[in-house]
Structures are given as C-alpha cells and as structure tokens.
Amino acid sequence: MIKIIGVRFKSVGKIYYFDPSGLDIKMGDNVIVETARGVECGEVALVDREIDETRFSNPLKKVIRIATKQDYIQIERNKKKEADAFKVCEQKIAQHKLKMSLVEVECTFDNSKLLFYFTAENRVDFRELVKDLASVFRTRIELRQIGVRDEAKMLGGLGICGQQFCCSRFLGEFHPVSIKMAKEQSLSLNPTKISGTCGRLMCCLKYEQDSYEELYRTTPKAGSIVKTAEGKGVVEDANLLTGKLRVKIDKSDNVITVSKDEVELIKAGVERMSRSEMKALKGLEDN
C-alpha cells in the first residue's frame, strides 16, 4: 500500500494522484506538481488515502512543494496573461476570418505553454493563427477543439431545473447518455424536454438509470401479452415506478389496471422508436 493525495487542476475537474513526499498536506491546500503538461498548481481534493501500489502502472510523481506566497503571485500573473491572450486571440481569429469560437485560455503554471480552447462546426486550419500567437507571446501555443458539452462545463450556466449545470458544479467527468435511457424512463422524447443547454442529452438521465434498468427488466412492456385474473390481455401502458399495468382484455373492450405482481407474462413486447422519432432525436447523443 502507498499513501497518495488527489489533486484537481480545475474547480470541477478530474482528480489526479500524486505522492505527497512526506509533506503535511491538508484538504484544500494548493500544491505544485509536475504533470505531462509541465509544472502545474492544483488544489488538493483527497488526502490520507492508501491505495494498492499495483493499481498504478507507473510510479506516482512526487509533490514538489505546498504553494508559497510567491506561487500565488505567479498564479495571479498567469490569470492576467490568460485574459490578455483571450483578447488577442479573438482579434487574430477575426483577422484570419476563421469560423471558430474561442471558449477559454489556459496558461500553465510555469508559463511554458498557452492553451486555447475553441468550438467549431467543422475542422479549422489554424496554422497561421498559431504562428501569429507564438510571435506575440513567445511561448508554446496549443489550440484544442472541444465539444459543446465541454464548452458548457467551462462557461457554466443554469439548467432548466433552475440549478447550476451539473457538469460545472460537481461532475468531474462526463458519462455516456443515450436515447435508450430516456425511452426506458418513460420520458417525453421531445428534444427540447430531454436536452440540456449544450444541445446534448441531459447528464441527469444517467443518475437513476440503474434503478430504471432493474424496473424495466421486471416489468412487462407495452405490447406484452399477459395472463390476468380476468383472462389473457395485452399491456397498453406500464408505469415503472408504481408497477401498475393497464391491460386490455382479449375479446372484450375491458381495460383493467393491475399490479405487475398479479399477472403472468406470456409473451414480452418490444418497444421501438419510429423513424420520425429517431430523426428528431438525431444528434442529441454525444458521439
């Protein structure tokens, strides 16, 4: 077992593990560490954890030091540089008439690199833009095209629930969300009802999916043939949460409501989406 700490480099970002080097590090401290991008300053999100050494394929990098007063001064300088770089980059984008939207600029702690995050509908030839930026800032320049979900996470905002975006509030990483989830949760398949501000399926569809999958597995679907106390019938509607089924009895106009525990499944129904539904929902999944 080895002792580790977890460090975040963004307020709601992925946690990376480091060797605390025997330092007395507390939750919320800022520490200086070496990463693949260079020397960075991050906030400690996990402390006093022990993990099996075999979980890591490579030795963990050691914490260089707990951030000092001078380090905080450097961070403020970097923030000013990021703001200046954002303005300059927007001007250069306009000059080159590039169809791209700048989202955020990051300066590594050691000033070895400037990263520019942008969105665009198609691929963008930004080679000349990189040359211009490098001549202005005299450092390594990297442009990264990001998706709309990443853009929403960086910019933040309020969802239709009235709360701050989940992705910018507490989601460290995005989880795959599919149309199948909305279908199984009996949600309206109207794109405006199940998509977030980013234009993709809402992240919250994932939160209760495990429970819905279990209910979906044990509840006869619409179109299933079941045996009830009043005879054989076809399930017209099923409420997963209450377990109530609306069943139309064969050879009659009777429609009864029964619990799923009171019926015997004869033949399972298959739910399908129409072509018009699929067309309307195309593009909501984040591929």
C-alpha positions in Angstrom: 0.0 0.0 0.0 1.2 3.5 -0.8 0.0 6.9 0.5 -1.5 9.2 -2.0 -3.2 12.6 -2.4 -5.7 13.6 -5.1 -5.2 16.9 -7.0 -7.6 18.9 -9.2 -6.4 21.5 -11.7 -9.9 22.8 -12.4 -12.6 23.6 -9.9 -14.7 20.7 -11.1 -12.2 18.5 -12.9 -10.8 15.0 -12.9 -8.7 14.1 -9.9 -5.1 13.0 -10.4 -3.0 11.1 -7.9 0.4 12.1 -6.6 2.9 11.0 -3.9 2.7 13.5 -1.0 6.5 13.2 -0.5 6.0 13.1 3.3 4.7 16.7 3.4 1.9 17.6 5.8 -0.7 18.3 3.1 -4.3 19.2 4.1 -7.6 19.2 2.1 -7.9 22.4 0.1 -4.2 23.2 0.0 -2.6 24.3 -3.3 0.4 22.2 -4.3 3.0 22.4 -7.0 3.4 19.2 -9.0 4.9 18.0 -12.3 2.4 16.8 -14.9 2.5 15.8 -18.6 1.8 19.4 -19.5 4.6 20.8 -17.3 4.8 22.2 -13.7 1.2 22.9 -12.5 -0.5 24.2 -9.4 -3.6 22.3 -8.3 -6.0 22.1 -5.3 -5.9 19.0 -3.0 -9.2 17.2 -3.2 -8.2 13.9 -1.4 -5.8 13.3 1.5 -4.7 10.5 3.7 -5.6 7.7 1.3 -3.8 4.5 0.9 -4.1 2.5 -2.4 -2.6 -0.8 -3.6 0.6 0.1 -5.4 -0.2 -2.4 -8.2 -3.1 -0.2 -9.4 -0.6 2.2 -10.9 1.4 1.1 -14.0 4.0 3.9 -13.4 5.4 5.3 -10.2 3.5 8.3 -9.0 5.1 11.7 -9.4 6.0 13.4 -6.1 4.6 16.7 -4.9 7.3 19.4 -5.4 6.0 21.7 -2.6 3.0 23.3 -1.0 2.2 26.5 -2.8 4.0 29.6 -1.4 3.2 33.3 -1.4 5.4 33.7 -4.5 3.5 30.9 -6.2 0.2 32.7 -5.6 1.7 35.9 -7.1 2.6 33.8 -10.2 -0.9 32.4 -10.4 -2.3 35.9 -10.5 0.1 36.9 -13.2 -1.0 33.9 -15.2 -4.6 34.9 -14.9 -3.8 38.3 -16.3 -1.9 36.7 -19.1 -4.8 34.4 -19.9 -7.2 37.4 -20.1 -4.8 39.3 -22.4 -4.3 36.2 -24.5 -8.1 35.8 -24.9 -8.5 39.3 -26.3 -5.5 38.9 -28.7 -6.7 35.5 -29.9 -10.2 36.8 -30.7 -8.7 39.7 -32.7 -6.5 37.2 -34.6 -9.4 34.9 -35.3 -11.4 37.9 -36.8 -8.4 38.9 -38.9 -8.0 35.4 -40.3 -11.8 35.1 -40.8 -11.8 31.7 -39.1 -15.2 30.0 -38.3 -14.4 29.2 -34.7 -15.5 30.4 -31.3 -12.9 30.9 -28.5 -14.1 29.5 -25.2 -11.2 29.7 -22.7 -7.5 30.3 -22.5 -5.2 28.4 -20.0 -1.6 29.3 -19.1 0.4 26.5 -17.4 1.9 27.5 -14.0 5.4 27.5 -15.3 4.5 29.7 -18.3 5.7 27.0 -20.7 2.5 26.8 -22.7 -0.7 28.7 -23.6 -3.7 26.5 -24.4 -6.6 27.9 -26.4 -9.9 26.0 -26.3 -12.4 26.6 -29.1 -15.6 25.2 -30.7 -16.3 25.0 -34.4 -18.8 23.1 -36.5 -16.1 21.8 -38.8 -12.3 21.3 -38.8 -10.4 24.6 -38.8 -7.0 25.2 -40.4 -5.5 27.3 -37.7 -1.8 27.0 -38.6 -1.4 30.7 -39.4 -3.2 31.6 -36.2 -0.8 29.6 -34.1 2.2 31.3 -35.8 0.7 34.7 -35.0 0.0 33.8 -31.4 3.5 32.4 -30.9 5.1 35.6 -32.3 3.1 37.6 -29.8 3.5 35.5 -26.6 6.9 33.9 -27.3 5.9 30.6 -25.8 4.4 27.2 -26.9 0.9 27.6 -28.3 -1.7 24.8 -28.4 -5.2 25.0 -29.9 -7.8 22.4 -28.9 -11.2 22.0 -30.4 -13.7 20.9 -27.8 -17.3 19.7 -27.9 -20.4 21.5 -26.8 -20.6 19.6 -23.5 -17.0 20.7 -22.6 -18.0 24.3 -23.6 -20.9 24.2 -21.2 -18.7 22.9 -18.4 -16.2 25.6 -18.9 -18.7 28.5 -19.3 -21.3 27.3 -16.7 -24.9 28.5 -16.5 -28.3 27.4 -15.3 -30.2 24.4 -16.5 -34.0 24.1 -17.0 -34.2 22.8 -13.4 -33.0 26.2 -12.2 -29.8 24.8 -10.8 -26.2 25.5 -11.9 -25.1 23.0 -14.6 -24.2 19.6 -13.1 -21.1 19.5 -15.3 -19.7 22.7 -13.9 -20.9 22.1 -10.3 -19.9 18.6 -9.4 -19.4 16.2 -12.4 -15.6 15.5 -12.7 -16.1 13.5 -15.9 -18.9 13.1 -18.4 -20.8 9.8 -18.6 -22.3 8.5 -21.7 -26.0 9.3 -22.0 -28.3 7.7 -24.6 -31.8 8.0 -26.1 -32.4 4.5 -24.8 -32.2 5.9 -21.2 -34.9 8.5 -21.9 -37.1 5.8 -23.5 -36.7 3.4 -20.6 -37.5 6.2 -18.1 -40.8 6.9 -20.0 -39.8 10.5 -20.7 -41.1 12.6 -23.4 -38.9 12.2 -26.5 -39.3 15.8 -27.4 -35.7 17.1 -27.9 -36.5 20.3 -26.0 -37.6 18.3 -23.0 -34.6 15.9 -22.7 -31.7 18.0 -23.9 -29.6 20.5 -21.9 -28.4 23.9 -22.8 -25.5 22.4 -24.6 -27.9 20.7 -27.0 -27.0 17.2 -25.9 -29.0 14.8 -23.7 -29.2 15.9 -20.1 -26.5 14.4 -17.9 -29.1 13.7 -15.2 -30.7 11.0 -17.3 -27.8 8.8 -16.0 -28.4 9.3 -12.3 -31.3 6.9 -11.9 -30.7 4.7 -14.9 -29.5 1.7 -12.8 -32.8 1.7 -10.9 -34.8 2.1 -14.1 -33.0 -0.8 -15.8 -33.9 -3.1 -12.9 -37.6 -1.9 -13.0 -37.6 -2.2 -16.8 -36.3 -5.8 -16.6 -39.0 -6.9 -14.1 -42.0 -5.0 -15.6 -43.9 -6.2 -18.7 -43.5 -3.7 -21.5 -46.3 -2.1 -23.6 -47.4 -4.7 -26.2 -46.7 -7.7 -23.9 -49.3 -10.5 -23.7 -50.1 -11.3 -20.1 -52.5 -13.6 -18.2 -54.6 -11.8 -15.5 -57.4 -12.9 -13.2 -59.9 -11.8 -15.8 -58.2 -13.6 -18.7 -55.5 -13.0 -21.3 -54.8 -9.5 -22.5 -52.3 -7.0 -24.0 -50.4 -4.4 -21.9 -51.3 -1.0 -23.2 -49.3 1.0 -20.7 -46.8 0.3 -17.9 -45.8 2.6 -15.0 -42.3 1.5 -14.0 -42.3 3.4 -10.7 -45.7 2.2 -9.4 -45.6 -1.2 -11.1 -49.2 -0.7 -12.4 -50.2 -2.1 -15.8 -53.1 -1.1 -18.0 -54.2 -4.2 -19.7 -56.9 -4.6 -22.5 -58.6 -8.0 -22.1 -58.9 -10.1 -25.2 -62.3 -10.4 -26.9 -63.7 -7.5 -24.9 -63.4 -3.8 -24.5 -62.5 -4.1 -20.9 -59.3 -2.3 -19.8 -58.2 -3.1 -16.3 -55.4 -1.8 -14.1 -53.4 -4.4 -12.2 -50.1 -4.7 -10.4 -47.2 -6.4 -12.3 -47.1 -9.0 -9.5 -50.7 -10.0 -10.3 -50.0 -11.0 -13.9 -48.2 -13.8 -15.7 -46.1 -12.9 -18.7 -46.9 -14.9 -21.8 -45.0 -13.0 -24.4 -42.8 -10.0 -24.0 -43.5 -6.9 -26.0 -40.8 -5.0 -27.9 -40.7 -1.2 -27.9 -39.4 0.5 -31.0 -38.9 4.1 -32.0 -40.4 5.4 -35.2 -38.3 6.8 -37.9 -39.7 10.3 -37.3 -38.7 10.0 -33.6 -35.2 8.9 -34.5 -34.8 11.7 -37.0 -35.9 14.3 -34.4 -33.5 12.9 -31.8 -30.6 12.5 -34.1 -27.6 14.5 -32.8 -28.6 14.6 -29.1 -26.3 11.8 -28.2 -22.6 12.8 -27.7 -20.7 10.5 -30.0 
